[in-house]
Amino acid sequence: MKLASRMSQLGTETAFQVLARAKALQAQGKSIVNLGIGAPDFRTPDNIVEAGCKALRDGYHFYTPAKGLPELRAAVADDVKKYRGVEVDPDCVMIVPGGKPTMFFAIQIFSEPGCEILYPNPGFPIYESVIKFMGATPVPIELREENGFSFSADEVLARITPNTRLLIVNTPANPTGGVVPREELDKLVEGLERHPHVVVLSDEIYARMTYDGLEHASLLAYESIRDRLILLDGWSKTYSMTGWRLGYGIWPKQLIAHAERLQINSNSCASAPVQVAGIEALRGPQDAVDRMMAAFDERRKVIVDGLNEIPGFSCVMPRGAFYAFPNVTGTGIRSKELEERLLNDVGVAILSGTSFGRFGEGYLRFSYAASTEDIREALRRVRECLQPA
Ligand SMILES: Cc1ncc(COP(=O)(O)O)c(C=O)c1O
């Protein structure tokens, strides 16, 4: 058997491995507190579940158009108008199975040997993995704690070369919970006007998940780059629908046909009944989202306060998503070793910052998509693990 050499370039999302290990340990009877996975722990709201079940009973079991059901694409356009204040043409919306396909397609469209793609580091690991897999050169943009894990627009712009094809931005961010301030986006867009060859993929899957009244600033709102901006969003996080697999991309007019062709060559379309459930999610009551965010906010404070009490840890307050990203350099232990020790010695599943790129060394990612009791128990176990013998 001779595999394509690019297979050796494909990375992974360690969260799935840690989850598998945590489940295996649980199956052996070990008590595990799982703060490793990036999925809200709430049930999908009942009205959405019911809409999906009804769709199956009503006969939604065929292929849909590759770009998705027209009613759902219209609902997405209305949602974008409501939450981002931007008019988009439903014809430029493509529904996909989850957030990842938009990312995969965008990177595929622009990658070939010799071209460069800028992406956040620490950041969602799939960016770097797919860039390498497609034979392009990944150019990391370091996100620093002292900048609240935002980037500096000047630094991003300085890394653009004639070979740069795509810039990936993620705000609010995984794994840091960082949010890029509006002023920094203004500066970035102003600079991008001097680089018309650079397309932007804005991963805004955590757009509805901000705290302290902070309003999400969307790159879609900038008219001057609209014709080269791909927006990624989806239902996984906002509506606690990770396992349903539903997301969307908003594509510039000149790219949508390419994206559609990639969809036809891979998924055909997103699942029909799931798309109907997606309409209910967007058009139905939003109070479940508000309740979930209120719970995340409470847990955010519990976890950050608790992490800051652990000797050797210091944690900035995340402003979005549901991750805390403490600096653990004060422990003198490398991130990966801490990940292993916490899982094996005291049964706490979290992720090493290095799962999100090399600039994640010195950090751990705690997902606070878990009950407050679980969070308190995890904090107690971390303290126990780090106690001097
Ligand atoms: C930044 C970011 N983008 C995209 C995704 C992918 O979302 P989905 O599970 O809907 O494919 C995730 C999931 O964790 C994420 O954190």
The ligand as a Gaussian input file, in Angstrom:
#p B3LYP/6-31G(d) Opt

LIG

0 1
 C      -12.850000      28.073000      16.156000
 C      -13.660000      26.927000      15.696000
 N      -14.049000      26.882000      14.422000
 C      -14.764000      25.860000      13.950000
 C      -15.113000      24.805000      14.745000
 C      -15.837000      23.630000      14.135000
 O      -17.143000      23.555000      14.486000
 P      -18.009000      22.279000      14.084000
 O      -17.956000      21.335000      15.235000
 O      -19.380000      22.855000      13.878000
 O      -17.454000      21.704000      12.824000
 C      -14.745000      24.803000      16.094000
 C      -15.076000      23.673000      16.973000
 O      -14.595000      23.492000      18.045000
 C      -14.001000      25.896000      16.585000
 O      -13.594000      25.941000      17.858000

